[in-house]
Amino acid sequence: MKRGRKRKPAGQRKVAALTLRMLWELKRKLQEAAQQSGRSVSEEACWRLTMSFLFNCEIQEIKKIQDEIAAKYLSG
């Protein structure tokens, strides 16, 4: 008999494990950043990935606005 709580179905879980390979220098930087922020290395990696997606969305929105402005002034 297995010990512990029964696992939830994949769609109901809040976190998922991820194994990845990275350069030693990047791992060192991530560890230093985690220490400075008071987060675990895993939390720091998740936070930085989340920020990269948010920043990407913001950059895409800015580019869209720039293209609209350029189109307005170039067509007129």
PDB file of N, CA, C, O and CB in Angstrom:
ATOM      1  N   MET A   1       0.836  -1.180   0.000  1.00  0.00           N
ATOM      2  CA  MET A   1       0.000   0.000   0.000  1.00  0.00           C
ATOM      3  C   MET A   1       0.887   1.253   0.000  1.00  0.00           C
ATOM      4  O   MET A   1       1.849   1.338   0.764  1.00  0.00           O
ATOM      5  CB  MET A   1      -0.954  -0.007   1.220  1.00  0.00           C
ATOM      6  N   LYS A   2       0.557   2.221  -0.860  1.00  0.00           N
ATOM      7  CA  LYS A   2       1.325   3.456  -0.933  1.00  0.00           C
ATOM      8  C   LYS A   2       1.018   4.347   0.259  1.00  0.00           C
ATOM      9  O   LYS A   2      -0.101   4.367   0.771  1.00  0.00           O
ATOM     10  CB  LYS A   2       1.032   4.197  -2.239  1.00  0.00           C
ATOM     11  N   ARG A   3       2.029   5.077   0.684  1.00  0.00           N
ATOM     12  CA  ARG A   3       1.848   6.002   1.788  1.00  0.00           C
ATOM     13  C   ARG A   3       1.488   7.373   1.258  1.00  0.00           C
ATOM     14  O   ARG A   3       1.763   7.690   0.101  1.00  0.00           O
ATOM     15  CB  ARG A   3       3.107   6.074   2.652  1.00  0.00           C
ATOM     16  N   GLY A   4       0.880   8.181   2.094  1.00  0.00           N
ATOM     17  CA  GLY A   4       0.584   9.554   1.730  1.00  0.00           C
ATOM     18  C   GLY A   4      -0.755   9.718   1.041  1.00  0.00           C
ATOM     19  O   GLY A   4      -1.547   8.786   0.902  1.00  0.00           O
ATOM     20  N   ARG A   5      -0.960  10.942   0.623  1.00  0.00           N
ATOM     21  CA  ARG A   5      -2.213  11.339  -0.007  1.00  0.00           C
ATOM     22  C   ARG A   5      -2.284  10.839  -1.447  1.00  0.00           C
ATOM     23  O   ARG A   5      -1.260  10.706  -2.116  1.00  0.00           O
ATOM     24  CB  ARG A   5      -2.370  12.861   0.032  1.00  0.00           C
ATOM     25  N   LYS A   6      -3.484  10.566  -1.913  1.00  0.00           N
ATOM     26  CA  LYS A   6      -3.700  10.162  -3.292  1.00  0.00           C
ATOM     27  C   LYS A   6      -3.409  11.354  -4.208  1.00  0.00           C
ATOM     28  O   LYS A   6      -3.807  12.479  -3.906  1.00  0.00           O
ATOM     29  CB  LYS A   6      -5.152   9.638  -3.498  1.00  0.00           C
ATOM     30  N   ARG A   7      -2.721  11.113  -5.319  1.00  0.00           N
ATOM     31  CA  ARG A   7      -2.375  12.181  -6.260  1.00  0.00           C
ATOM     32  C   ARG A   7      -3.606  12.681  -6.993  1.00  0.00           C
ATOM     33  O   ARG A   7      -4.501  11.909  -7.337  1.00  0.00           O
ATOM     34  CB  ARG A   7      -1.331  11.695  -7.264  1.00  0.00           C
ATOM     35  N   LYS A   8      -3.636  13.994  -7.227  1.00  0.00           N
ATOM     36  CA  LYS A   8      -4.724  14.590  -7.998  1.00  0.00           C
ATOM     37  C   LYS A   8      -4.479  14.334  -9.480  1.00  0.00           C
ATOM     38  O   LYS A   8      -3.337  14.124  -9.891  1.00  0.00           O
ATOM     39  CB  LYS A   8      -4.845  16.116  -7.710  1.00  0.00           C
ATOM     40  N   PRO A   9      -5.538  14.350 -10.287  1.00  0.00           N
ATOM     41  CA  PRO A   9      -5.345  14.247 -11.740  1.00  0.00           C
ATOM     42  C   PRO A   9      -4.494  15.420 -12.237  1.00  0.00           C
ATOM     43  O   PRO A   9      -4.496  16.486 -11.621  1.00  0.00           O
ATOM     44  CB  PRO A   9      -6.718  14.219 -12.479  1.00  0.00           C
ATOM     45  N   ALA A  10      -3.776  15.235 -13.330  1.00  0.00           N
ATOM     46  CA  ALA A  10      -2.841  16.238 -13.839  1.00  0.00           C
ATOM     47  C   ALA A  10      -3.480  17.616 -14.001  1.00  0.00           C
ATOM     48  O   ALA A  10      -2.835  18.623 -13.712  1.00  0.00           O
ATOM     49  CB  ALA A  10      -2.277  15.784 -15.164  1.00  0.00           C
ATOM     50  N   GLY A  11      -4.706  17.682 -14.448  1.00  0.00           N
ATOM     51  CA  GLY A  11      -5.370  18.964 -14.670  1.00  0.00           C
ATOM     52  C   GLY A  11      -5.700  19.720 -13.397  1.00  0.00           C
ATOM     53  O   GLY A  11      -5.967  20.921 -13.445  1.00  0.00           O
ATOM     54  N   GLN A  12      -5.688  19.045 -12.268  1.00  0.00           N
ATOM     55  CA  GLN A  12      -6.040  19.680 -11.005  1.00  0.00           C
ATOM     56  C   GLN A  12      -4.815  20.039 -10.162  1.00  0.00           C
ATOM     57  O   GLN A  12      -4.954  20.697  -9.131  1.00  0.00           O
ATOM     58  CB  GLN A  12      -6.951  18.771 -10.215  1.00  0.00           C
ATOM     59  N   ARG A  13      -3.631  19.624 -10.577  1.00  0.00           N
ATOM     60  CA  ARG A  13      -2.414  19.917  -9.821  1.00  0.00           C
ATOM     61  C   ARG A  13      -2.009  21.369 -10.032  1.00  0.00           C
ATOM     62  O   ARG A  13      -2.200  21.923 -11.115  1.00  0.00           O
ATOM     63  CB  ARG A  13      -1.266  18.970 -10.238  1.00  0.00           C
ATOM     64  N   LYS A  14      -1.452  21.978  -8.999  1.00  0.00           N
ATOM     65  CA  LYS A  14      -1.040  23.376  -9.083  1.00  0.00           C
ATOM     66  C   LYS A  14       0.390  23.530  -9.573  1.00  0.00           C
ATOM     67  O   LYS A  14       0.722  24.547 -10.182  1.00  0.00           O
ATOM     68  CB  LYS A  14      -1.189  24.039  -7.737  1.00  0.00           C
ATOM     69  N   VAL A  15       1.236  22.555  -9.324  1.00  0.00           N
ATOM     70  CA  VAL A  15       2.632  22.634  -9.742  1.00  0.00           C
ATOM     71  C   VAL A  15       3.018  21.381 -10.515  1.00  0.00           C
ATOM     72  O   VAL A  15       2.407  20.324 -10.361  1.00  0.00           O
ATOM     73  CB  VAL A  15       3.557  22.821  -8.525  1.00  0.00           C
ATOM     74  N   ALA A  16       4.032  21.519 -11.338  1.00  0.00           N
ATOM     75  CA  ALA A  16       4.552  20.389 -12.098  1.00  0.00           C
ATOM     76  C   ALA A  16       6.070  20.410 -12.011  1.00  0.00           C
ATOM     77  O   ALA A  16       6.680  21.479 -11.982  1.00  0.00           O
ATOM     78  CB  ALA A  16       4.075  20.434 -13.581  1.00  0.00           C
ATOM     79  N   ALA A  17       6.665  19.258 -11.972  1.00  0.00           N
ATOM     80  CA  ALA A  17       8.117  19.157 -11.931  1.00  0.00           C
ATOM     81  C   ALA A  17       8.690  19.324 -13.335  1.00  0.00           C
ATOM     82  O   ALA A  17       8.082  18.913 -14.324  1.00  0.00           O
ATOM     83  CB  ALA A  17       8.553  17.807 -11.324  1.00  0.00           C
ATOM     84  N   LEU A  18       9.871  19.933 -13.403  1.00  0.00           N
ATOM     85  CA  LEU A  18      10.555  20.119 -14.678  1.00  0.00           C
ATOM     86  C   LEU A  18      12.043  19.887 -14.457  1.00  0.00           C
ATOM     87  O   LEU A  18      12.650  20.490 -13.572  1.00  0.00           O
ATOM     88  CB  LEU A  18      10.288  21.544 -15.268  1.00  0.00           C
ATOM     89  N   THR A  19      12.611  19.030 -15.249  1.00  0.00           N
ATOM     90  CA  THR A  19      14.049  18.793 -15.197  1.00  0.00           C
ATOM     91  C   THR A  19      14.649  19.422 -16.443  1.00  0.00           C
ATOM     92  O   THR A  19      14.155  19.206 -17.550  1.00  0.00           O
ATOM     93  CB  THR A  19      14.388  17.257 -15.103  1.00  0.00           C
ATOM     94  N   LEU A  20      15.712  20.198 -16.269  1.00  0.00           N
ATOM     95  CA  LEU A  20      16.340  20.801 -17.431  1.00  0.00           C
ATOM     96  C   LEU A  20      17.842  20.866 -17.254  1.00  0.00           C
ATOM     97  O   LEU A  20      18.361  20.804 -16.139  1.00  0.00           O
ATOM     98  CB  LEU A  20      15.778  22.189 -17.683  1.00  0.00           C
ATOM     99  N   ARG A  21      18.515  20.990 -18.357  1.00  0.00           N
ATOM    100  CA  ARG A  21      19.972  21.132 -18.348  1.00  0.00           C
ATOM    101  C   ARG A  21      20.300  22.581 -18.671  1.00  0.00           C
ATOM    102  O   ARG A  21      19.644  23.206 -19.505  1.00  0.00           O
ATOM    103  CB  ARG A  21      20.657  20.152 -19.372  1.00  0.00           C
ATOM    104  N   MET A  22      21.328  23.114 -17.999  1.00  0.00           N
ATOM    105  CA  MET A  22      21.750  24.483 -18.262  1.00  0.00           C
ATOM    106  C   MET A  22      23.250  24.584 -18.077  1.00  0.00           C
ATOM    107  O   MET A  22      23.877  23.724 -17.459  1.00  0.00           O
ATOM    108  CB  MET A  22      21.017  25.480 -17.339  1.00  0.00           C
ATOM    109  N   LEU A  23      23.809  25.639 -18.618  1.00  0.00           N
ATOM    110  CA  LEU A  23      25.242  25.874 -18.459  1.00  0.00           C
ATOM    111  C   LEU A  23      25.551  26.134 -16.989  1.00  0.00           C
ATOM    112  O   LEU A  23      24.730  26.694 -16.262  1.00  0.00           O
ATOM    113  CB  LEU A  23      25.712  27.067 -19.338  1.00  0.00           C
ATOM    114  N   TRP A  24      26.747  25.720 -16.555  1.00  0.00           N
ATOM    115  CA  TRP A  24      27.140  25.911 -15.155  1.00  0.00           C
ATOM    116  C   TRP A  24      27.082  27.374 -14.755  1.00  0.00           C
ATOM    117  O   TRP A  24      26.651  27.704 -13.651  1.00  0.00           O
ATOM    118  CB  TRP A  24      28.542  25.366 -14.917  1.00  0.00           C
ATOM    119  N   GLU A  25      27.513  28.242 -15.644  1.00  0.00           N
ATOM    120  CA  GLU A  25      27.524  29.683 -15.335  1.00  0.00           C
ATOM    121  C   GLU A  25      26.103  30.204 -15.100  1.00  0.00           C
ATOM    122  O   GLU A  25      25.878  31.003 -14.191  1.00  0.00           O
ATOM    123  CB  GLU A  25      28.194  30.476 -16.483  1.00  0.00           C
ATOM    124  N   LEU A  26      25.152  29.755 -15.912  1.00  0.00           N
ATOM    125  CA  LEU A  26      23.765  30.157 -15.731  1.00  0.00           C
ATOM    126  C   LEU A  26      23.215  29.633 -14.412  1.00  0.00           C
ATOM    127  O   LEU A  26      22.486  30.340 -13.715  1.00  0.00           O
ATOM    128  CB  LEU A  26      22.911  29.660 -16.894  1.00  0.00           C
ATOM    129  N   LYS A  27      23.564  28.395 -14.066  1.00  0.00           N
ATOM    130  CA  LYS A  27      23.118  27.830 -12.794  1.00  0.00           C
ATOM    131  C   LYS A  27      23.694  28.632 -11.627  1.00  0.00           C
ATOM    132  O   LYS A  27      22.993  28.898 -10.651  1.00  0.00           O
ATOM    133  CB  LYS A  27      23.531  26.344 -12.684  1.00  0.00           C
ATOM    134  N   ARG A  28      24.953  29.011 -11.721  1.00  0.00           N
ATOM    135  CA  ARG A  28      25.573  29.802 -10.667  1.00  0.00           C
ATOM    136  C   ARG A  28      24.858  31.139 -10.500  1.00  0.00           C
ATOM    137  O   ARG A  28      24.593  31.573  -9.379  1.00  0.00           O
ATOM    138  CB  ARG A  28      27.057  30.029 -10.971  1.00  0.00           C
ATOM    139  N   LYS A  29      24.545  31.792 -11.627  1.00  0.00           N
ATOM    140  CA  LYS A  29      23.835  33.073 -11.573  1.00  0.00           C
ATOM    141  C   LYS A  29      22.439  32.906 -10.962  1.00  0.00           C
ATOM    142  O   LYS A  29      21.989  33.745 -10.182  1.00  0.00           O
ATOM    143  CB  LYS A  29      23.724  33.681 -12.984  1.00  0.00           C
ATOM    144  N   LEU A  30      21.772  31.825 -11.324  1.00  0.00           N
ATOM    145  CA  LEU A  30      20.439  31.556 -10.782  1.00  0.00           C
ATOM    146  C   LEU A  30      20.511  31.315  -9.273  1.00  0.00           C
ATOM    147  O   LEU A  30      19.663  31.796  -8.522  1.00  0.00           O
ATOM    148  CB  LEU A  30      19.802  30.338 -11.490  1.00  0.00           C
ATOM    149  N   GLN A  31      21.521  30.574  -8.837  1.00  0.00           N
ATOM    150  CA  GLN A  31      21.691  30.321  -7.411  1.00  0.00           C
ATOM    151  C   GLN A  31      21.975  31.618  -6.649  1.00  0.00           C
ATOM    152  O   GLN A  31      21.431  31.837  -5.567  1.00  0.00           O
ATOM    153  CB  GLN A  31      22.824  29.314  -7.183  1.00  0.00           C
ATOM    154  N   GLU A  32      22.822  32.470  -7.212  1.00  0.00           N
ATOM    155  CA  GLU A  32      23.124  33.754  -6.576  1.00  0.00           C
ATOM    156  C   GLU A  32      21.879  34.638  -6.499  1.00  0.00           C
ATOM    157  O   GLU A  32      21.618  35.267  -5.474  1.00  0.00           O
ATOM    158  CB  GLU A  32      24.238  34.479  -7.343  1.00  0.00           C
ATOM    159  N   ALA A  33      21.121  34.679  -7.583  1.00  0.00           N
ATOM    160  CA  ALA A  33      19.901  35.483  -7.601  1.00  0.00           C
ATOM    161  C   ALA A  33      18.895  34.963  -6.580  1.00  0.00           C
ATOM    162  O   ALA A  33      18.224  35.747  -5.909  1.00  0.00           O
ATOM    163  CB  ALA A  33      19.279  35.485  -9.005  1.00  0.00           C
ATOM    164  N   ALA A  34      18.793  33.654  -6.465  1.00  0.00           N
ATOM    165  CA  ALA A  34      17.865  33.056  -5.506  1.00  0.00           C
ATOM    166  C   ALA A  34      18.270  33.423  -4.081  1.00  0.00           C
ATOM    167  O   ALA A  34      17.423  33.737  -3.246  1.00  0.00           O
ATOM    168  CB  ALA A  34      17.820  31.520  -5.675  1.00  0.00           C
ATOM    169  N   GLN A  35      19.556  33.379  -3.818  1.00  0.00           N
ATOM    170  CA  GLN A  35      20.040  33.717  -2.486  1.00  0.00           C
ATOM    171  C   GLN A  35      19.755  35.187  -2.164  1.00  0.00           C
ATOM    172  O   GLN A  35      19.324  35.513  -1.057  1.00  0.00           O
ATOM    173  CB  GLN A  35      21.548  33.426  -2.374  1.00  0.00           C
ATOM    174  N   GLN A  36      19.996  36.065  -3.128  1.00  0.00           N
ATOM    175  CA  GLN A  36      19.768  37.497  -2.917  1.00  0.00           C
ATOM    176  C   GLN A  36      18.288  37.826  -2.729  1.00  0.00           C
ATOM    177  O   GLN A  36      17.943  38.734  -1.973  1.00  0.00           O
ATOM    178  CB  GLN A  36      20.323  38.290  -4.091  1.00  0.00           C
ATOM    179  N   SER A  37      17.419  37.094  -3.412  1.00  0.00           N
ATOM    180  CA  SER A  37      15.982  37.380  -3.330  1.00  0.00           C
ATOM    181  C   SER A  37      15.296  36.663  -2.174  1.00  0.00           C
ATOM    182  O   SER A  37      14.155  36.976  -1.832  1.00  0.00           O
ATOM    183  CB  SER A  37      15.310  36.994  -4.624  1.00  0.00           C
ATOM    184  N   GLY A  38      15.992  35.700  -1.572  1.00  0.00           N
ATOM    185  CA  GLY A  38      15.387  34.936  -0.492  1.00  0.00           C
ATOM    186  C   GLY A  38      14.466  33.835  -0.979  1.00  0.00           C
ATOM    187  O   GLY A  38      13.683  33.286  -0.205  1.00  0.00           O
ATOM    188  N   ARG A  39      14.558  33.511  -2.263  1.00  0.00           N
ATOM    189  CA  ARG A  39      13.735  32.432  -2.820  1.00  0.00           C
ATOM    190  C   ARG A  39      14.597  31.186  -2.991  1.00  0.00           C
ATOM    191  O   ARG A  39      15.826  31.258  -2.988  1.00  0.00           O
ATOM    192  CB  ARG A  39      13.098  32.856  -4.183  1.00  0.00           C
ATOM    193  N   SER A  40      13.933  30.044  -3.139  1.00  0.00           N
ATOM    194  CA  SER A  40      14.654  28.830  -3.493  1.00  0.00           C
ATOM    195  C   SER A  40      15.065  28.955  -4.962  1.00  0.00           C
ATOM    196  O   SER A  40      14.556  29.809  -5.688  1.00  0.00           O
ATOM    197  CB  SER A  40      13.776  27.539  -3.243  1.00  0.00           C
ATOM    198  N   VAL A  41      15.979  28.105  -5.385  1.00  0.00           N
ATOM    199  CA  VAL A  41      16.400  28.124  -6.796  1.00  0.00           C
ATOM    200  C   VAL A  41      15.204  27.833  -7.694  1.00  0.00           C
ATOM    201  O   VAL A  41      15.051  28.455  -8.745  1.00  0.00           O
ATOM    202  CB  VAL A  41      17.535  27.089  -7.053  1.00  0.00           C
ATOM    203  N   SER A  42      14.364  26.901  -7.289  1.00  0.00           N
ATOM    204  CA  SER A  42      13.174  26.569  -8.077  1.00  0.00           C
ATOM    205  C   SER A  42      12.221  27.758  -8.156  1.00  0.00           C
ATOM    206  O   SER A  42      11.703  28.067  -9.230  1.00  0.00           O
ATOM    207  CB  SER A  42      12.452  25.356  -7.473  1.00  0.00           C
ATOM    208  N   GLU A  43      11.986  28.427  -7.026  1.00  0.00           N
ATOM    209  CA  GLU A  43      11.101  29.597  -7.018  1.00  0.00           C
ATOM    210  C   GLU A  43      11.682  30.717  -7.877  1.00  0.00           C
ATOM    211  O   GLU A  43      10.946  31.400  -8.590  1.00  0.00           O
ATOM    212  CB  GLU A  43      10.877  30.096  -5.575  1.00  0.00           C
ATOM    213  N   GLU A  44      12.999  30.907  -7.812  1.00  0.00           N
ATOM    214  CA  GLU A  44      13.647  31.955  -8.605  1.00  0.00           C
ATOM    215  C   GLU A  44      13.508  31.667 -10.094  1.00  0.00           C
ATOM    216  O   GLU A  44      13.233  32.570 -10.884  1.00  0.00           O
ATOM    217  CB  GLU A  44      15.133  32.079  -8.227  1.00  0.00           C
ATOM    218  N   ALA A  45      13.699  30.402 -10.475  1.00  0.00           N
ATOM    219  CA  ALA A  45      13.561  30.025 -11.884  1.00  0.00           C
ATOM    220  C   ALA A  45      12.128  30.249 -12.366  1.00  0.00           C
ATOM    221  O   ALA A  45      11.916  30.767 -13.463  1.00  0.00           O
ATOM    222  CB  ALA A  45      13.968  28.552 -12.091  1.00  0.00           C
ATOM    223  N   CYS A  46      11.153  29.865 -11.559  1.00  0.00           N
ATOM    224  CA  CYS A  46       9.746  30.073 -11.926  1.00  0.00           C
ATOM    225  C   CYS A  46       9.428  31.559 -12.033  1.00  0.00           C
ATOM    226  O   CYS A  46       8.750  31.982 -12.969  1.00  0.00           O
ATOM    227  CB  CYS A  46       8.815  29.409 -10.898  1.00  0.00           C
ATOM    228  N   TRP A  47       9.906  32.343 -11.092  1.00  0.00           N
ATOM    229  CA  TRP A  47       9.655  33.785 -11.105  1.00  0.00           C
ATOM    230  C   TRP A  47      10.251  34.416 -12.366  1.00  0.00           C
ATOM    231  O   TRP A  47       9.600  35.225 -13.027  1.00  0.00           O
ATOM    232  CB  TRP A  47      10.246  34.453  -9.838  1.00  0.00           C
ATOM    233  N   ARG A  48      11.480  34.045 -12.695  1.00  0.00           N
ATOM    234  CA  ARG A  48      12.135  34.618 -13.879  1.00  0.00           C
ATOM    235  C   ARG A  48      11.458  34.178 -15.173  1.00  0.00           C
ATOM    236  O   ARG A  48      11.354  34.973 -16.107  1.00  0.00           O
ATOM    237  CB  ARG A  48      13.609  34.219 -13.910  1.00  0.00           C
ATOM    238  N   LEU A  49      11.002  32.948 -15.248  1.00  0.00           N
ATOM    239  CA  LEU A  49      10.258  32.506 -16.436  1.00  0.00           C
ATOM    240  C   LEU A  49       8.946  33.261 -16.566  1.00  0.00           C
ATOM    241  O   LEU A  49       8.574  33.692 -17.657  1.00  0.00           O
ATOM    242  CB  LEU A  49       9.989  30.993 -16.375  1.00  0.00           C
ATOM    243  N   THR A  50       8.252  33.419 -15.455  1.00  0.00           N
ATOM    244  CA  THR A  50       6.989  34.164 -15.474  1.00  0.00           C
ATOM    245  C   THR A  50       7.224  35.594 -15.948  1.00  0.00           C
ATOM    246  O   THR A  50       6.478  36.103 -16.784  1.00  0.00           O
ATOM    247  CB  THR A  50       6.334  34.164 -14.075  1.00  0.00           C
ATOM    248  N   MET A  51       8.250  36.237 -15.419  1.00  0.00           N
ATOM    249  CA  MET A  51       8.565  37.617 -15.814  1.00  0.00           C
ATOM    250  C   MET A  51       8.913  37.697 -17.297  1.00  0.00           C
ATOM    251  O   MET A  51       8.537  38.658 -17.968  1.00  0.00           O
ATOM    252  CB  MET A  51       9.730  38.166 -14.971  1.00  0.00           C
ATOM    253  N   SER A  52       9.624  36.706 -17.812  1.00  0.00           N
ATOM    254  CA  SER A  52       9.996  36.745 -19.230  1.00  0.00           C
ATOM    255  C   SER A  52       8.759  36.682 -20.121  1.00  0.00           C
ATOM    256  O   SER A  52       8.706  37.351 -21.153  1.00  0.00           O
ATOM    257  CB  SER A  52      10.949  35.584 -19.568  1.00  0.00           C
ATOM    258  N   PHE A  53       7.761  35.883 -19.731  1.00  0.00           N
ATOM    259  CA  PHE A  53       6.525  35.820 -20.511  1.00  0.00           C
ATOM    260  C   PHE A  53       5.739  37.122 -20.401  1.00  0.00           C
ATOM    261  O   PHE A  53       5.177  37.594 -21.390  1.00  0.00           O
ATOM    262  CB  PHE A  53       5.661  34.645 -20.046  1.00  0.00           C
ATOM    263  N   LEU A  54       5.696  37.705 -19.200  1.00  0.00           N
ATOM    264  CA  LEU A  54       5.001  38.986 -19.029  1.00  0.00           C
ATOM    265  C   LEU A  54       5.681  40.091 -19.836  1.00  0.00           C
ATOM    266  O   LEU A  54       5.017  40.878 -20.512  1.00  0.00           O
ATOM    267  CB  LEU A  54       4.952  39.376 -17.541  1.00  0.00           C
ATOM    268  N   PHE A  55       7.009  40.138 -19.758  1.00  0.00           N
ATOM    269  CA  PHE A  55       7.744  41.155 -20.510  1.00  0.00           C
ATOM    270  C   PHE A  55       7.546  40.968 -22.005  1.00  0.00           C
ATOM    271  O   PHE A  55       7.428  41.947 -22.742  1.00  0.00           O
ATOM    272  CB  PHE A  55       9.236  41.106 -20.167  1.00  0.00           C
ATOM    273  N   ASN A  56       7.509  39.725 -22.457  1.00  0.00           N
ATOM    274  CA  ASN A  56       7.290  39.456 -23.877  1.00  0.00           C
ATOM    275  C   ASN A  56       5.930  39.986 -24.320  1.00  0.00           C
ATOM    276  O   ASN A  56       5.810  40.574 -25.395  1.00  0.00           O
ATOM    277  CB  ASN A  56       7.395  37.948 -24.164  1.00  0.00           C
ATOM    278  N   CYS A  57       4.907  39.778 -23.497  1.00  0.00           N
ATOM    279  CA  CYS A  57       3.569  40.305 -23.821  1.00  0.00           C
ATOM    280  C   CYS A  57       3.600  41.830 -23.899  1.00  0.00           C
ATOM    281  O   CYS A  57       3.003  42.418 -24.800  1.00  0.00           O
ATOM    282  CB  CYS A  57       2.528  39.847 -22.764  1.00  0.00           C
ATOM    283  N   GLU A  58       4.293  42.469 -22.961  1.00  0.00           N
ATOM    284  CA  GLU A  58       4.390  43.924 -22.956  1.00  0.00           C
ATOM    285  C   GLU A  58       5.127  44.421 -24.205  1.00  0.00           C
ATOM    286  O   GLU A  58       4.719  45.405 -24.822  1.00  0.00           O
ATOM    287  CB  GLU A  58       5.108  44.409 -21.682  1.00  0.00           C
ATOM    288  N   ILE A  59       6.197  43.745 -24.565  1.00  0.00           N
ATOM    289  CA  ILE A  59       6.963  44.140 -25.759  1.00  0.00           C
ATOM    290  C   ILE A  59       6.104  44.011 -27.010  1.00  0.00           C
ATOM    291  O   ILE A  59       6.143  44.879 -27.881  1.00  0.00           O
ATOM    292  CB  ILE A  59       8.241  43.279 -25.901  1.00  0.00           C
ATOM    293  N   GLN A  60       5.331  42.936 -27.105  1.00  0.00           N
ATOM    294  CA  GLN A  60       4.452  42.749 -28.260  1.00  0.00           C
ATOM    295  C   GLN A  60       3.393  43.853 -28.330  1.00  0.00           C
ATOM    296  O   GLN A  60       3.055  44.330 -29.413  1.00  0.00           O
ATOM    297  CB  GLN A  60       3.775  41.369 -28.199  1.00  0.00           C
ATOM    298  N   GLU A  61       2.874  44.252 -27.169  1.00  0.00           N
ATOM    299  CA  GLU A  61       1.871  45.326 -27.123  1.00  0.00           C
ATOM    300  C   GLU A  61       2.484  46.656 -27.560  1.00  0.00           C
ATOM    301  O   GLU A  61       1.856  47.415 -28.297  1.00  0.00           O
ATOM    302  CB  GLU A  61       1.278  45.456 -25.699  1.00  0.00           C
ATOM    303  N   ILE A  62       3.701  46.940 -27.111  1.00  0.00           N
ATOM    304  CA  ILE A  62       4.389  48.171 -27.497  1.00  0.00           C
ATOM    305  C   ILE A  62       4.654  48.173 -28.997  1.00  0.00           C
ATOM    306  O   ILE A  62       4.472  49.195 -29.659  1.00  0.00           O
ATOM    307  CB  ILE A  62       5.711  48.328 -26.717  1.00  0.00           C
ATOM    308  N   LYS A  63       5.085  47.032 -29.537  1.00  0.00           N
ATOM    309  CA  LYS A  63       5.342  46.943 -30.979  1.00  0.00           C
ATOM    310  C   LYS A  63       4.063  47.189 -31.777  1.00  0.00           C
ATOM    311  O   LYS A  63       4.092  47.856 -32.811  1.00  0.00           O
ATOM    312  CB  LYS A  63       5.931  45.564 -31.338  1.00  0.00           C
ATOM    313  N   LYS A  64       2.954  46.656 -31.301  1.00  0.00           N
ATOM    314  CA  LYS A  64       1.670  46.855 -31.975  1.00  0.00           C
ATOM    315  C   LYS A  64       1.309  48.345 -32.012  1.00  0.00           C
ATOM    316  O   LYS A  64       0.871  48.856 -33.043  1.00  0.00           O
ATOM    317  CB  LYS A  64       0.556  46.049 -31.265  1.00  0.00           C
ATOM    318  N   ILE A  65       1.495  49.027 -30.893  1.00  0.00           N
ATOM    319  CA  ILE A  65       1.208  50.467 -30.821  1.00  0.00           C
ATOM    320  C   ILE A  65       2.136  51.239 -31.742  1.00  0.00           C
ATOM    321  O   ILE A  65       1.701  52.156 -32.438  1.00  0.00           O
ATOM    322  CB  ILE A  65       1.349  50.982 -29.374  1.00  0.00           C
ATOM    323  N   GLN A  66       3.413  50.873 -31.749  1.00  0.00           N
ATOM    324  CA  GLN A  66       4.367  51.542 -32.640  1.00  0.00           C
ATOM    325  C   GLN A  66       3.978  51.356 -34.099  1.00  0.00           C
ATOM    326  O   GLN A  66       4.039  52.303 -34.883  1.00  0.00           O
ATOM    327  CB  GLN A  66       5.786  51.009 -32.404  1.00  0.00           C
ATOM    328  N   ASP A  67       3.583  50.152 -34.466  1.00  0.00           N
ATOM    329  CA  ASP A  67       3.169  49.882 -35.849  1.00  0.00           C
ATOM    330  C   ASP A  67       1.930  50.678 -36.216  1.00  0.00           C
ATOM    331  O   ASP A  67       1.825  51.174 -37.337  1.00  0.00           O
ATOM    332  CB  ASP A  67       2.904  48.389 -36.050  1.00  0.00           C
ATOM    333  N   GLU A  68       0.987  50.809 -35.283  1.00  0.00           N
ATOM    334  CA  GLU A  68      -0.229  51.599 -35.538  1.00  0.00           C
ATOM    335  C   GLU A  68       0.114  53.075 -35.734  1.00  0.00           C
ATOM    336  O   GLU A  68      -0.430  53.733 -36.621  1.00  0.00           O
ATOM    337  CB  GLU A  68      -1.234  51.440 -34.374  1.00  0.00           C
ATOM    338  N   ILE A  69       1.005  53.581 -34.913  1.00  0.00           N
ATOM    339  CA  ILE A  69       1.423  54.990 -35.034  1.00  0.00           C
ATOM    340  C   ILE A  69       2.146  55.221 -36.354  1.00  0.00           C
ATOM    341  O   ILE A  69       1.885  56.200 -37.053  1.00  0.00           O
ATOM    342  CB  ILE A  69       2.337  55.394 -33.852  1.00  0.00           C
ATOM    343  N   ALA A  70       3.058  54.308 -36.687  1.00  0.00           N
ATOM    344  CA  ALA A  70       3.808  54.431 -37.940  1.00  0.00           C
ATOM    345  C   ALA A  70       2.858  54.382 -39.135  1.00  0.00           C
ATOM    346  O   ALA A  70       3.006  55.160 -40.077  1.00  0.00           O
ATOM    347  CB  ALA A  70       4.868  53.312 -38.052  1.00  0.00           C
ATOM    348  N   ALA A  71       1.889  53.477 -39.100  1.00  0.00           N
ATOM    349  CA  ALA A  71       0.946  53.364 -40.207  1.00  0.00           C
ATOM    350  C   ALA A  71       0.112  54.645 -40.350  1.00  0.00           C
ATOM    351  O   ALA A  71      -0.174  55.095 -41.460  1.00  0.00           O
ATOM    352  CB  ALA A  71       0.025  52.147 -39.999  1.00  0.00           C
ATOM    353  N   LYS A  72      -0.263  55.210 -39.226  1.00  0.00           N
ATOM    354  CA  LYS A  72      -1.068  56.424 -39.244  1.00  0.00           C
ATOM    355  C   LYS A  72      -0.297  57.596 -39.869  1.00  0.00           C
ATOM    356  O   LYS A  72      -0.848  58.342 -40.680  1.00  0.00           O
ATOM    357  CB  LYS A  72      -1.513  56.782 -37.821  1.00  0.00           C
ATOM    358  N   TYR A  73       0.954  57.753 -39.498  1.00  0.00           N
ATOM    359  CA  TYR A  73       1.737  58.889 -39.994  1.00  0.00           C
ATOM    360  C   TYR A  73       2.299  58.654 -41.394  1.00  0.00           C
ATOM    361  O   TYR A  73       2.516  59.611 -42.136  1.00  0.00           O
ATOM    362  CB  TYR A  73       2.873  59.185 -39.041  1.00  0.00           C
ATOM    363  N   LEU A  74       2.531  57.426 -41.758  1.00  0.00           N
ATOM    364  CA  LEU A  74       3.046  57.147 -43.094  1.00  0.00           C
ATOM    365  C   LEU A  74       1.949  57.164 -44.148  1.00  0.00           C
ATOM    366  O   LEU A  74       2.214  57.438 -45.318  1.00  0.00           O
ATOM    367  CB  LEU A  74       3.747  55.808 -43.111  1.00  0.00           C
ATOM    368  N   SER A  75       0.724  56.874 -43.739  1.00  0.00           N
ATOM    369  CA  SER A  75      -0.370  56.853 -44.711  1.00  0.00           C
ATOM    370  C   SER A  75      -0.970  58.239 -44.910  1.00  0.00           C
ATOM    371  O   SER A  75      -1.661  58.474 -45.901  1.00  0.00           O
ATOM    372  CB  SER A  75      -1.456  55.878 -44.264  1.00  0.00           C
ATOM    373  N   GLY A  76      -0.722  59.140 -44.005  1.00  0.00           N
ATOM    374  CA  GLY A  76      -1.364  60.459 -44.054  1.00  0.00           C
ATOM    375  C   GLY A  76      -0.536  61.518 -44.595  1.00  0.00           C
ATOM    376  O   GLY A  76      -0.978  62.664 -44.681  1.00  0.00           O
TER     377      GLY A  76
END
